[in-house]
Protein backbone atom coordinates (compact mmCIF):
# COMPACT_ATOMS: atom_id res chain seq x y z
CA UNK A 1 0.00 0.00 0.00
CA UNK A 2 1.09 3.58 -0.59
CA UNK A 3 3.01 5.30 2.19
CA UNK A 4 3.03 8.87 0.87
CA UNK A 5 0.26 11.23 -0.11
CA UNK A 6 1.79 11.73 -3.56
CA UNK A 7 1.91 7.97 -4.10
CA UNK A 8 -1.72 7.59 -3.05
CA UNK A 9 -2.68 10.31 -5.52
CA UNK A 10 -0.66 8.60 -8.25
CA UNK A 11 -2.47 5.33 -7.56
CA UNK A 12 -5.83 7.10 -7.88
CA UNK A 13 -4.78 8.84 -11.09
CA UNK A 14 -3.42 5.69 -12.70
CA UNK A 15 -6.61 3.77 -11.85
CA UNK A 16 -8.68 6.53 -13.45
CA UNK A 17 -6.47 6.54 -16.55
CA UNK A 18 -6.57 2.76 -16.81
CA UNK A 19 -10.38 2.75 -16.74
CA UNK A 20 -10.54 5.51 -19.33
CA UNK A 21 -8.06 3.72 -21.61
CA UNK A 22 -9.99 0.46 -21.27
CA UNK A 23 -13.17 2.27 -22.28
CA UNK A 24 -11.53 3.89 -25.32
CA UNK A 25 -9.96 0.59 -26.36
CA UNK A 26 -13.15 -1.41 -26.01
CA UNK A 27 -15.19 1.22 -27.87
CA UNK A 28 -12.72 1.17 -30.74
CA UNK A 29 -12.64 -2.64 -30.87
CA UNK A 30 -16.42 -2.63 -31.09
CA UNK A 31 -16.30 -0.07 -33.90
CA UNK A 32 -13.79 -2.24 -35.79
CA UNK A 33 -15.98 -5.31 -35.30
CA UNK A 34 -19.05 -3.44 -36.53
CA UNK A 35 -17.14 -2.09 -39.54
CA UNK A 36 -16.07 -5.60 -40.55
CA UNK A 37 -19.71 -6.72 -40.43
CA UNK A 38 -20.90 -3.98 -42.79
CA UNK A 39 -21.14 -4.37 -46.54
CA UNK A 40 -20.71 -2.08 -49.54
CA UNK A 41 -21.41 1.64 -49.23
CA UNK A 42 -22.22 1.29 -45.55
CA UNK A 43 -18.68 0.07 -44.82
CA UNK A 44 -17.09 2.82 -46.93
CA UNK A 45 -19.07 5.47 -45.04
CA UNK A 46 -18.14 4.05 -41.62
CA UNK A 47 -14.40 3.75 -42.34
CA UNK A 48 -13.36 7.38 -41.63
CA UNK A 49 -14.98 7.40 -38.18
CA UNK A 50 -13.29 4.14 -37.21
CA UNK A 51 -9.91 5.33 -38.52
CA UNK A 52 -10.35 8.50 -36.47
CA UNK A 53 -10.95 6.46 -33.32
CA UNK A 54 -7.81 4.41 -34.00
CA UNK A 55 -5.77 7.59 -34.50
CA UNK A 56 -7.04 8.96 -31.20
CA UNK A 57 -5.98 5.77 -29.40
CA UNK A 58 -2.48 6.12 -30.83
CA UNK A 59 -2.34 9.82 -29.93
CA UNK A 60 -3.36 9.07 -26.35
CA UNK A 61 -0.78 6.30 -26.10
CA UNK A 62 -3.30 3.51 -25.57
CA UNK A 63 -1.88 1.66 -28.58
CA UNK A 64 1.40 2.07 -30.43
CA UNK A 65 1.41 4.18 -33.59
CA UNK A 66 2.60 1.22 -35.68
CA UNK A 67 -0.27 -0.92 -34.41
CA UNK A 68 -2.66 1.89 -35.36
CA UNK A 69 -1.12 2.03 -38.81
CA UNK A 70 -1.44 -1.73 -39.27
CA UNK A 71 -5.08 -1.69 -38.12
CA UNK A 72 -5.95 1.12 -40.52
CA UNK A 73 -4.21 -0.64 -43.41
CA UNK A 74 -6.05 -3.90 -42.78
CA UNK A 75 -9.40 -2.15 -42.41
CA UNK A 76 -8.91 -0.13 -45.60
CA UNK A 77 -7.99 -3.30 -47.47
CA UNK A 78 -11.04 -5.16 -46.14
CA UNK A 79 -13.40 -2.28 -46.89
CA UNK A 80 -12.10 -1.88 -50.43
CA UNK A 81 -12.56 -5.62 -51.03
CA UNK A 82 -16.13 -5.47 -49.72
CA UNK A 83 -16.92 -2.31 -51.68
CA UNK A 84 -15.63 -3.83 -54.93
CA UNK A 85 -17.70 -6.97 -54.50
MARTORKOL-506487 format. One line per 10 residues: number of its first residue (from 1); their letters; for each residue x, y, z of N, C-alpha, C, O. Coordinates in nm, 2 decimals, padded with zeros to 4 digits. Example, Ala and Ser with C-alpha at 12.3 -4.5 7.8 and 13.67 -1.06 7.14 Angstrom:
residues 2
1 = as = 01.32 -00.57 00.78 01.23 -00.45 00.78 01.32 -00.33 00.78 01.42 -00.33 00.85 | 01.28 -00.22 00.71 01.37 -00.11 00.71 01.29 00.00 00.79 01.34 00.11 00.80 $
end
This chain:
residues 85
1 = xxxxxxxxxx = 00.08 -00.12 00.00 00.00 00.00 00.00 00.09 00.12 00.00 00.20 00.12 00.04 | 00.03 00.23 -00.05 00.11 00.36 -00.06 00.14 00.42 00.08 00.06 00.41 00.17 | 00.26 00.47 00.09 00.30 00.53 00.22 00.30 00.68 00.22 00.32 00.74 00.32 | 00.30 00.74 00.10 00.30 00.89 00.09 00.18 00.94 00.02 00.11 00.87 -00.06 | 00.14 01.06 00.05 00.03 01.12 -00.01 00.04 01.13 -00.16 -00.06 01.10 -00.23 | 00.16 01.16 -00.21 00.18 01.17 -00.36 00.16 01.04 -00.42 00.11 01.03 -00.53 | 00.21 00.93 -00.35 00.19 00.80 -00.41 00.04 00.76 -00.41 00.00 00.69 -00.51 | -00.03 00.79 -00.31 -00.17 00.76 -00.30 -00.25 00.83 -00.42 -00.33 00.77 -00.48 | -00.21 00.96 -00.44 -00.27 01.03 -00.55 -00.23 00.97 -00.69 -00.32 00.96 -00.77 | -00.11 00.92 -00.70 -00.07 00.86 -00.82 -00.14 00.73 -00.85 -00.18 00.70 -00.96 $
11 = xxxxxxxxxx = -00.17 00.66 -00.74 -00.25 00.53 -00.76 -00.39 00.56 -00.80 -00.44 00.50 -00.89 | -00.45 00.67 -00.75 -00.58 00.71 -00.79 -00.58 00.75 -00.93 -00.67 00.72 -01.01 | -00.48 00.83 -00.97 -00.48 00.88 -01.11 -00.46 00.77 -01.21 -00.52 00.77 -01.31 | -00.37 00.68 -01.18 -00.34 00.57 -01.27 -00.46 00.48 -01.28 -00.49 00.43 -01.39 | -00.54 00.46 -01.18 -00.66 00.38 -01.18 -00.76 00.45 -01.28 -00.83 00.38 -01.36 | -00.77 00.58 -01.26 -00.87 00.65 -01.35 -00.83 00.65 -01.49 -00.91 00.63 -01.58 | -00.70 00.66 -01.52 -00.65 00.65 -01.66 -00.67 00.52 -01.71 -00.70 00.50 -01.83 | -00.64 00.41 -01.63 -00.66 00.28 -01.68 -00.80 00.25 -01.72 -00.83 00.19 -01.83 | -00.90 00.29 -01.64 -01.04 00.27 -01.67 -01.07 00.35 -01.80 -01.15 00.30 -01.89 | -01.02 00.47 -01.81 -01.05 00.55 -01.93 -00.99 00.48 -02.06 -01.06 00.48 -02.16 $
21 = xxxxxxxxxx = -00.87 00.44 -02.05 -00.81 00.37 -02.16 -00.88 00.24 -02.20 -00.89 00.21 -02.32 | -00.92 00.17 -02.10 -01.00 00.05 -02.13 -01.13 00.08 -02.20 -01.17 00.01 -02.29 | -01.19 00.19 -02.16 -01.32 00.23 -02.23 -01.29 00.26 -02.37 -01.36 00.22 -02.46 | -01.19 00.35 -02.40 -01.15 00.39 -02.53 -01.12 00.27 -02.62 -01.16 00.26 -02.73 | -01.04 00.18 -02.56 -01.00 00.06 -02.64 -01.11 -00.03 -02.67 -01.12 -00.08 -02.78 | -01.20 -00.05 -02.58 -01.32 -00.14 -02.60 -01.41 -00.08 -02.70 -01.46 -00.15 -02.79 | -01.43 00.05 -02.69 -01.52 00.12 -02.79 -01.46 00.11 -02.93 -01.54 00.09 -03.02 | -01.33 00.13 -02.94 -01.27 00.12 -03.07 -01.28 -00.03 -03.13 -01.30 -00.05 -03.25 | -01.25 -00.12 -03.04 -01.26 -00.26 -03.09 -01.40 -00.29 -03.14 -01.42 -00.37 -03.23 | -01.50 -00.24 -03.07 -01.64 -00.26 -03.11 -01.67 -00.20 -03.24 -01.74 -00.25 -03.33 $
31 = xxxxxxxxxx = -01.61 -00.08 -03.26 -01.63 -00.01 -03.39 -01.56 -00.09 -03.50 -01.62 -00.09 -03.61 | -01.45 -00.14 -03.48 -01.38 -00.22 -03.58 -01.46 -00.35 -03.61 -01.48 -00.38 -03.73 | -01.51 -00.41 -03.51 -01.60 -00.53 -03.53 -01.72 -00.50 -03.61 -01.76 -00.57 -03.71 | -01.79 -00.39 -03.58 -01.91 -00.34 -03.65 -01.87 -00.31 -03.80 -01.95 -00.34 -03.89 | -01.76 -00.25 -03.82 -01.71 -00.21 -03.95 -01.69 -00.33 -04.04 -01.73 -00.34 -04.16 | -01.63 -00.44 -03.98 -01.61 -00.56 -04.06 -01.74 -00.63 -04.09 -01.74 -00.70 -04.19 | -01.84 -00.61 -04.02 -01.97 -00.67 -04.04 -02.05 -00.60 -04.15 -02.14 -00.66 -04.21 | -02.01 -00.48 -04.18 -02.09 -00.40 -04.28 -02.05 -00.43 -04.42 -01.94 -00.49 -04.44 | -02.14 -00.41 -04.51 -02.11 -00.44 -04.65 -02.13 -00.31 -04.74 -02.20 -00.22 -04.71 | -02.06 -00.31 -04.85 -02.07 -00.21 -04.95 -02.05 -00.06 -04.91 -01.96 -00.03 -04.84 $
41 = xxxxxxxxxx = -02.15 00.02 -04.95 -02.14 00.16 -04.92 -02.14 00.19 -04.77 -02.08 00.29 -04.73 | -02.21 00.11 -04.70 -02.22 00.13 -04.55 -02.08 00.12 -04.49 -02.05 00.20 -04.40 | -02.00 00.03 -04.54 -01.87 00.01 -04.48 -01.78 00.12 -04.52 -01.70 00.17 -04.44 | -01.79 00.17 -04.65 -01.71 00.28 -04.69 -01.74 00.41 -04.61 -01.65 00.48 -04.58 | -01.87 00.43 -04.58 -01.91 00.55 -04.50 -01.86 00.54 -04.36 -01.83 00.64 -04.30 | -01.85 00.42 -04.30 -01.81 00.41 -04.16 -01.66 00.40 -04.14 -01.62 00.42 -04.03 | -01.59 00.39 -04.25 -01.44 00.37 -04.23 -01.38 00.50 -04.17 -01.29 00.48 -04.08 | -01.40 00.62 -04.22 -01.34 00.74 -04.16 -01.36 00.76 -04.01 -01.26 00.79 -03.94 | -01.47 00.73 -03.96 -01.50 00.74 -03.82 -01.42 00.64 -03.74 -01.36 00.67 -03.63 | -01.41 00.52 -03.79 -01.33 00.41 -03.72 -01.18 00.45 -03.73 -01.11 00.43 -03.63 $
51 = xxxxxxxxxx = -01.13 00.49 -03.84 -00.99 00.53 -03.85 -00.96 00.65 -03.76 -00.85 00.65 -03.70 | -01.05 00.74 -03.74 -01.04 00.85 -03.65 -01.02 00.80 -03.50 -00.94 00.85 -03.43 | -01.10 00.70 -03.47 -01.10 00.65 -03.33 -00.96 00.58 -03.31 -00.90 00.59 -03.20 | -00.91 00.51 -03.41 -00.78 00.44 -03.40 -00.67 00.54 -03.38 -00.58 00.53 -03.30 | -00.68 00.65 -03.46 -00.58 00.76 -03.45 -00.58 00.82 -03.31 -00.47 00.85 -03.26 | -00.69 00.84 -03.25 -00.70 00.90 -03.12 -00.64 00.80 -03.02 -00.58 00.85 -02.92 | -00.66 00.67 -03.03 -00.60 00.58 -02.94 -00.45 00.59 -02.95 -00.38 00.59 -02.84 | -00.39 00.60 -03.07 -00.25 00.61 -03.08 -00.20 00.74 -03.02 -00.09 00.75 -02.96 | -00.27 00.85 -03.05 -00.23 00.98 -02.99 -00.23 00.98 -02.84 -00.14 01.04 -02.78 | -00.33 00.91 -02.78 -00.34 00.91 -02.63 -00.24 00.81 -02.58 -00.21 00.81 -02.45 $
61 = xxxxxxxxxx = -00.18 00.73 -02.66 -00.08 00.63 -02.61 -00.14 00.50 -02.56 -00.07 00.42 -02.50 | -00.27 00.48 -02.60 -00.33 00.35 -02.56 -00.27 00.24 -02.64 -00.25 00.13 -02.59 | -00.25 00.26 -02.77 -00.19 00.17 -02.86 -00.07 00.23 -02.93 -00.06 00.36 -02.93 | 00.02 00.15 -02.98 00.14 00.21 -03.04 00.10 00.26 -03.18 00.01 00.21 -03.24 | 00.17 00.36 -03.23 00.14 00.42 -03.36 00.15 00.32 -03.47 00.08 00.33 -03.57 | 00.25 00.22 -03.46 00.26 00.12 -03.57 00.14 00.03 -03.57 00.10 -00.02 -03.67 | 00.09 -00.01 -03.45 -00.03 -00.09 -03.44 -00.15 -00.02 -03.50 -00.23 -00.08 -03.57 | -00.16 00.11 -03.48 -00.27 00.19 -03.54 -00.25 00.19 -03.69 -00.35 00.17 -03.76 | -00.13 00.20 -03.74 -00.11 00.20 -03.88 -00.15 00.07 -03.94 -00.21 00.06 -04.05 | -00.11 -00.04 -03.88 -00.14 -00.17 -03.93 -00.30 -00.20 -03.93 -00.35 -00.25 -04.02 $
71 = xxxxxxxxxx = -00.36 -00.15 -03.82 -00.51 -00.17 -03.81 -00.58 -00.09 -03.92 -00.67 -00.15 -03.99 | -00.53 00.03 -03.95 -00.59 00.11 -04.05 -00.57 00.05 -04.19 -00.66 00.05 -04.27 | -00.45 00.00 -04.21 -00.42 -00.06 -04.34 -00.51 -00.18 -04.36 -00.57 -00.20 -04.47 | -00.52 -00.27 -04.26 -00.60 -00.39 -04.28 -00.75 -00.36 -04.30 -00.82 -00.42 -04.38 | -00.80 -00.25 -04.23 -00.94 -00.21 -04.24 -00.97 -00.16 -04.38 -01.07 -00.19 -04.44 | -00.87 -00.07 -04.43 -00.89 -00.01 -04.56 -00.89 -00.12 -04.67 -00.97 -00.12 -04.76 | -00.81 -00.22 -04.65 -00.80 -00.33 -04.75 -00.93 -00.41 -04.75 -00.98 -00.45 -04.85 | -00.98 -00.44 -04.63 -01.10 -00.52 -04.61 -01.22 -00.44 -04.67 -01.31 -00.50 -04.74 | -01.23 -00.31 -04.64 -01.34 -00.23 -04.69 -01.34 -00.22 -04.84 -01.44 -00.22 -04.91 | -01.22 -00.20 -04.90 -01.21 -00.19 -05.04 -01.25 -00.32 -05.11 -01.31 -00.32 -05.22 $
81 = xxxxx = -01.22 -00.43 -05.05 -01.26 -00.56 -05.10 -01.41 -00.58 -05.10 -01.47 -00.63 -05.19 | -01.47 -00.53 -04.99 -01.61 -00.55 -04.97 -01.69 -00.45 -05.07 -01.79 -00.48 -05.12 | -01.63 -00.33 -05.08 -01.69 -00.23 -05.17 -01.69 -00.27 -05.32 -01.78 -00.24 -05.39 | -01.58 -00.34 -05.35 -01.56 -00.38 -05.49 -01.66 -00.50 -05.53 -01.70 -00.51 -05.64 | -01.69 -00.58 -05.43 -01.77 -00.70 -05.45 -01.92 -00.67 -05.46 -02.00 -00.76 -05.48 $
end
